[in-house]
């Protein structure tokens, strides 16, 4: 177990605390989830999505992933999540063929059939979740619900062991007012400090570059350009442009 955790620390510099917190929040895979929903939040390019998926895979947790950047409708979001579950599940309670999923009731019926027979918790990762704020699930004006409150209560509604993980750049306060009775458990990914930025840039050094030489190059560069930008993407670009070819 420790070896798997250490491998995650090595793969994702500067994210040890977040990895440990996420594993703790997820709890025992063979027990009902401690939290019905988790909100992983922080700025752009901070490793939120990559770390979440890496932890779920390392812990061998069954999960499906969908991004609201590409899933622009409710049916597409539901169908993408169900397709991900079908692809990864080998012990579903029954075989559920792909079909349109226009209503919440359709999604709940399908996810129940795809739930692991073992009772293990199923995780549904919804990226760019802030795009769902205020989006309704369709139906008549008297029966419409917003999608986020449905995802927040999915364990209760589907009556299976399921946890939704929302990934967003917005903090929890921005999700209030969406008729969510129980807010997701929050997990902040803060900006990288200099030590983490250096480890990331050295880890991604060009092929053939010596660790010590690249580290000696990166450190003063961070001292100069790191004051203007903390974006790992921008610093990658600067490092690549200045590294002697």
Secondary structure, DSSP 4 states (H G I P E B T S, - for coil): -HHHHHHHHHHSTT-HHHHHHHHHHH--TTS--S-SEEEEE-STTSSHHHHHHHHHHHTT--EEEEETTT--SHHHHHHHHHHHHHHH-SSBSS--------SHHHHHHHHHHHSBTT-PPEEEEEETGGGGTT-B--S-TTT--BHHHHHHTHHHHHTSSEEEEEEESS-GGGGTTS--SSPPEEEE-PPP-HHHHHHHHHHTPPTT--HHHHHHHHHHHHHHHTTT---HHHHHHHHHHHS--
